[in-house]
């Protein structure tokens, strides 16, 4: 039986806390804001201040989720034999209480950004923000975390895809203009965000299965999880073509995202395991960031 978490050893340094925030996952927070802002720009409704607030909100939620996962997985013992980035609780570098406080602090900062956006746009957005905060904690936290029941990818698609992109567009447009394109962008971004999690969970199938963590990868098994990754990449490409048809063919600048996805697909479909999948997570994160940036640059090119 795996111990819940290691006894705290040397105190975590600033470098350890930064690593614990998992900065390599932050493109998953930046990309939807870029994509949503691209649609707002296409609709001549770009509002720099609101875009920056949305970015701060997304980054704070992502960091909060990362610390919350570190805390929850650490006290459950699911991080003891994990392959991948540093975990503060699992490694014993920080106490569960300290990491939980860091998670709540980051989520609280996100809540402040969200309240400001709601005050500037519409107060009913507070309800959406509250659901986002609950989803952030419920991924691995609470008595029945959805990340342990194969629902992690679904929630990532919804909140880091559809909600983040459409929400970023809405707070700037303040209406339904561009809604169809925003939904399509949310699907494309959400598919790549899911692909990051799929690659991560594919890597962790052995350790997750051992501790009873039923991620979607554990449920599907190794071969079908690899096909799921490829399918998500395909969805992002199809969505991009649809966005270009609905807005401008300049949107196809985002197709540059395919460049890091090609080696990632080759690695996943080639049967890599364990640490061999770590580059896939990085490449997919880069692809998502380039996807969002390409949409933004493409929207800026319209009319030139």
MIGU-203660 format. One record per residue: residue in one letter; x, y, z of N, C-alpha, C in turn. Coordinates in steps of 0.1 Angstrom, whole numbers, plus 2048, in hexadecimal, padded with zeros to 3 digits. Example, Ala and Ser with C-alpha at 12.3 -4.5 7.8 and 13.67 -1.06 7.14 Angstrom:
a8847C784E87B7D384E8847DF84E
s8807EA8478897F584788180084F
END
This chain:
x8097F480080080080080980C800
x8068167F780E8227F680B82B802
x81583180881383B81380D84780D
x80484E8157FD85981080686480B
x81086881281A87180D826870816
x83187581083E87481783E87E822
x84587B82D84788583884F890833
x84B89D8368538A88318628A8834
x86A8AA82A8788AA82C87D8B882C
x8878BB82488C8C98238818D281E
x8808DF8238768E881F8778EB810
x86B8EC80A86B8EF7FB8708FD7F9
x8798FF7EF87E90C7EB8759137E1
x87891F7DE8709267D487091E7C7
x87B9197C487C9117B78739057B8
x8728FE7C38698F37C485B8F77C3
x8579027C98499077C884590B7BA
x84F9117B384D9147A484B90779C
x8538FD79F8528F07988458EA79C
x8408EB7A88348E57AD8288EC7A6
x8298F87A281F8FF79A81E8FA78C
x8288F27888288EB77B8278F676F
x8318FE76E83090976482E903755
x8328F77538318F27458228EF742
x8198EF74C80B8ED7498048FB746
x80B906748805913747800917738
x80791172E8019137207F290F71F
x7EE9067277E09017277D790C72D
x7DD9167347D59217397D592D730
x7E192F72A7E393A7217DC938714
x7DD92C70E7D792A7017C892D6FF
x7C09297087B192D7067AF93C707
x7B794370F7B595270F7B9958702
x7C49536FC7C89576EF7BE9556E4
x7B89486E57AE9456DB7A194D6DC
x79D94E6E97919566EB7929656E7
x79E96A6EA7A19786E67A29796D7
x7A796F6D07A796F6C279A9716BC
x79096A6C178296B6BC77C9796BF
x77F97E6CB77B98C6CE7819966C5
x78E9946C279599D6B878F99C6AB
x78B9906A678498F699777996699
x7719976A576499E6A67659AD6A9
x7729B26A87759C06AB7719C46B9
x7729BA6C276E9BD6D07799BA6DA
x7869BB6D67919B86DF7919C26EA
x7929BE6F77949C67027A09C170A
x7AB9C97097B89C470F7B79C171E
x7B09CA7257AF9C97347A89BC737
x79D9B97317959AC73479D9A072F
x7A49A17247AD9967207B799372A
x7BD99D7307C899B73A7C1995747
x7B699A74B7AF9947567AC985754
x7A79827487A49747457B196C746
x7BC9717417C996A7427CD968750
x7CB9727597CF9707677C696676D
x7B996676A7B095C76F7B494E76B
x7B794C75E7BA93F7597C793A760
x7D19427617DE93E7667DC93A775
x7D594377D7D394078B7CC93378D
x7C19307857BA9237867C3918782
x7CB9197787D490E7747DE90B780
x7E49157857ED9137907E690D79C
x7DA91279F7D290D7AA7CF8FE7A8
x7CB8FB79C7C88ED7997D58E479B
x7E08E97977ED8E17987F08DF7A7
x7EF8E97AF7F28E87BD7E88DF7C4
x7DB8E07C07D08D87C67D28C97C2
x7D78C77B67D98B97B27E58B37BA
x7EF8BC7BC7FB8B87C47F78B47D2
x7EF8BC7D87EA8B97E67E18AD7E6
x7D78AC7DE7CE8A17DE7D48937DB
x7DC8937D07E38877CC7ED8837D7
x7F488D7DD7FE88B7E77F88847F3
x7ED8897F87E88838047E1875802
x7DE8737F57D88667F27E385B7EE
x7EF8607ED7FA8577EA7FC8547DB
x7F585B7D27F68577C480285D7BD
x80A8667C481586C7BE8228657C3
x82285B7CB82E8567D18378507C7
x8328497BC83A8437B28388497A4
x8338557A483085C79783C85F78F
x83C85E782846862779842870774
x84B87A77584788777084C892779
x84689E77884B8A977F84A8A878E
x8518B17958518B17A48438B27AA
x8418AB7B48348AC7BC8398B07CA
x8348BB7CF8388C07DC8348B77E8
x8288B37E88238AA7F382989C7F2
x8288967E682D8897E483C8877E6
x8438927E48528917E68568947F4
x84C89A7FC84F89D80A8568AB80C
x8578B280185D8BF8028548CA808
x8478C880883E8D180E8338CA815
x82D8CF81F8228C98268158CA81E
x80C8C18207FF8C28197F88CF81C
x7F98D38287F28E082C7F88EC824
x8058EC82280B8F781B8078F780C
x8068EB8068038EA7F87F48ED7F6
x7EC8E98007DD8EC7FF7DB8FB800
x7E39028097E291080A7E69177FD
x7F09127F77F59187EA7EA9167DF
x7E390B7E07D89087D67CD9127D8
x7C99147E57BE91D7E87C192B7E5
x7CE92F7E77D393C7E47D293F7D5
x7D79367CD7D69387BE7C89387BA
x7BF9307BF7B19307BB7AA93D7BF
x7AF9427CB7A994E7D07AD95A7C7
x7B995A7C27BE9647B97B59647AC
x7B39577A87AB95679C79D95B79E
x7979597AA78A95D7AD78996D7AD
x7949737B17949827B17949877A2
x79C98179A79C98478B78E982786
x78897778977A97478477097E789
x77198279676798C79B769999794
x77599D7917779AA7897719A977B
x77399E77576D99C76775E99C768
x75899677274A9957747459A4776
x74C9AB77E7479B97817489C1774
x7519BF76C7539C675F74A9C1754
x7449B575673C9AF74B72E9AC74F
x72D9A275771F99D75C721995768
x71999877271A99177F71798277F
x70F97E77570C970774718967771
x72396E76D73096776A736961777
x731967783736962790732954792
x72695078D72294278E72B939786
x72F93D77A738935772745933779
x74A93F77E75793E785756935791
x74B93579974A92C7A474B91D7A0
x74491A79574590C78F75390878B
x75A91278576891078177190D78E
x76F9147987779127A57749047AB
x7679007AB7638F37B07698E87A7
x7698EA79A76F8E079177E8DF793
x7858EB7967938EB7987978E27A4
x78F8E47AF7928DC7BB78E8CE7B9
x7838CB7B377D8BE7B27848B47A9
x78E8B97A17958B079879B8A47A0
x7A38A77AA7A989D7B37A589F7C1
x79E8AA7C579B8AD7D378D8A87D6
x78A8A87E377D8A47E877C8957EA
x7708917EE76E8827F176C87A7E4
x7688807D97668797CD76B8817C1
x7798817C077E8897B577B8847A7
x77788C79E77388879177F883788
x78B88878C79788478579A875787
x79587079279786179578C859790
x78385F788777857783777859773
x78285C76D78385C75F77D869758
x77A87376077387F75B77C88B75A
x78988975C79289475B79389B74E
x7938937437948987367888A0732
x77C89B7367708A273376F8B073A
x7748B17467748BD74D77E8C7748
x78A8C27447948CA73D78E8D0730
x7888C87287828CC71C7788D771E
x76F8D57287658DF72B76B8EC731
x7738EB73B7788F77427848FE73C
x78E8F67377998FC7317988FD722
x78D8F971D78A8FA70F77E90470D
x7728FE70D76690670A764912713
x76491072176191B72A76C926729
x77992272978392C72878393471C
x78292D71078293470377693D702
x76A93770375D93E70175C94970C
x76094671876095172276995C71F
x77595A71A77E96571677896D70B
x77296770276B96E6F775F9766FC
x75797070474B97770974E983711
x75898371A75A98E72375F99A71A
x76499870E7699A370675E9A76FC
x75799E6F674C9A16ED73F9A56F4
x73D99F7007319A270872499F6FF
x7249946F97189906F171B9836EA
x7139806E07149736D971C9736CC
x72197F6C97299816BD7359786BD
x7379706B37439676B374295B6BB
x7369586C073494D6CA7379406C3
x73393E6B67369316AF74492F6AD
x74C9396A975A9386A87619356B5
x75C93C6C076293A6CD76092B6D2
x7549266CF7529186D375B90E6CB
x75D9116BE7669096B677490A6BC
x7789166BF7869186C57879116D2
x77C9116DA77C90A6E777D8FB6E5
x7778F66DA7798E76D77878E46D3
x78D8EC6CB79B8EA6C77A58EB6D2
x7A38F56DA7AC8F76E67A98EC6F0
x79D8E96F27998DF6FC79E8D26F8
x79E8CE6EB7A38C16E77B28C06EA
x7BA8CB6E87C88CA6EB7CB8CA6FA
x7C38D27017C48D17107C28C3715
x7B88BC70F7B58AE7137C08A570F
x7C68A87037D18A06FE7DD8A0708
x7DF8AC70E7EA8AD7187E78A4724
x7DB8A47297D789C7347D888D730
x7D388A7247D387C71F7E287771F
x7EB87F71A7F987B7197FE879728
x7FB8827317FF88173E7FA874745
x7ED8717437E78667497EB859742
x7EF8597367F484E72F80284A735
x80A85473881785273F81584B74C
x80A84F75480884B7617FF83F763
x7FB8387587F282D75A7F7823764
x80481E76480881476D80781977C
x80B82577F80B82A78D7FC82D791
x7F48327887E683578B7DE82978E
x7E181F7857DA8127877DD80B794
x7EA80D7987EF8077A57E880C7B1
x7E581A7B17DF8207BC7D08227BB
x7CA81C7B07BC81C7AF7B68297A9
x7BF8317A27BA83E79C7B583B78E
x7A883B78C7A283777F7A1843776
x7AC8477707AB8527667A584C759
x7A285475079D84F7437A784673C
x7B484973E7BE8407387BE83273E
x7BC83274B7BB8257527AF81D74D
x7A482474C79781E747799819739
x79E82173079F81D7227AA81371F
x7B58147277C180C7247CA81371B
x7D680D71A7E18147137DE816704
x7DB80B6FC7D980D6EE7CE8186EA
x7C38176F17B88206ED7BB82E6F2
x7C28306FD7C683D7017CF8446F7
x7D883C6F07E08426E67D88466DA
x7CE83E6D77C58426CC7BD84F6CF
x7B98506DC7B285C6E17BA8686DF
x7C78676E27D08736E17D08776D2
x7D186D6C97D28716BB7C48776B6
x7B98716BC7AC8776B87AA8856BD
x7AF8886C87AE8966CD7B68A06C5
x7C289C6C07CA8A46B77C28A66AA
x7BC89C6A57B489D6997A88A769B
x7A28A66A67978B06A979B8BE6A9
x7A78C16AF7AD8CE6AF7AF8D36A1
x7B48CB6987B68CF68A7A98D2683
x7A08C96847938CB67E78C8D8683
x78D8DA6907878E669678E8F3690
x79B8F268E7A28FE68879D90167A
x79B8F76727968F9665788900665
x7808FB66E77290067077390F675
x77C91267E77E920682782929677
x78B92466E79092C66378492F659
x77C92465777192664E766930653
x76593166075B939666760948668
x76D94966A77395766C77C95B661
x78895766079195B65679B950654
x7A094E6487AA9446457B894764C
x7B99546517C59576597C694F665
x7BA94966A7BA9416757C3934674
x7C59316677CD9256657DC927668
x7E093366C7ED9356727EF92C67E
x7E49296857E59206907E991268D
x7E990E6807ED90167B7FC8FE67E
x8039096828119076868128FD692
x8078FC6998068F46A58098E56A1
x8078E26958098D46908178D0692
x8208D969182F8D66918338CF69D
x8308D36A98338CB6B582A8BF6B7
x81F8BF6B18168B46B281A8A76AA
x8228AA6A082689E6988308956A0
x83A89A6A68438916AE83B88C6BA
x8328946C082A88F6CB8228826C7
x81B8836BB8138786B681C86C6B3
x82886F6AE8318646AB83585C6B7
x8378646C283B85E6CF8308566D5
x82485C6D58188556DB8158486D4
x81484A6C781083E6BE81B8346BD
x8278386C083382F6C08348276CC
x82C8296D682C8206E28358256EE
x8398316EE8428366F883A835706
x84283371083C83171E84483A728
x83E83C73484584273F84B84F73B
x85885173E85F85E73C85F86172D
x85E85772485E859716852862711
x84886371A83C86B71683C87971B
x84687C72384788A72884989471D
x85189271385289B70884589E701
x83C89370182F8956FA82689F702
x82789F70F81F8A97178248B7714
x8318B87138378C57108348CA702
x8358C16F88328C46EA8238C76E8
x81A8C06EF80C8C36EE8098D16F4
x80F8D46FF80D8E17068118EC6FD
x81D8EA6F68228F46ED8188F56E1
x8138EA6DC80A8EB6D17FD8F26D4
x7F88F06E07EC8F86E57EF9076E5
x7FA90A6EB7FE9186EB7FF91F6DD
x8069186D480791C6C77FA91D6C0
x7F19146C27E39146BD7DC9216C0
x7DC9246CD7D69306D27DD93D6CC
x7EA93D6CD7F19496C87EF94A6B9
x7EF93F6B17EC9406A37DF9466A0
x7D49426A77C79486A67C79576A8
x7CF95B6B37CF9696B67D79716AB
x7E296C6A77E997369C7E197468F
x7DB96968C7D29686807C7973681
x7C197468D7B697E68E7BC98C68C
x7C898E6917CE99B68F7D299F681
x7D39956797D699766B7CB99B662
x7BE9996677B299C65F7B29AB65C
x7B09AE6507AE9BC64C7BB9C3649
x7C79BC64A7D39C26477D79C0638
END
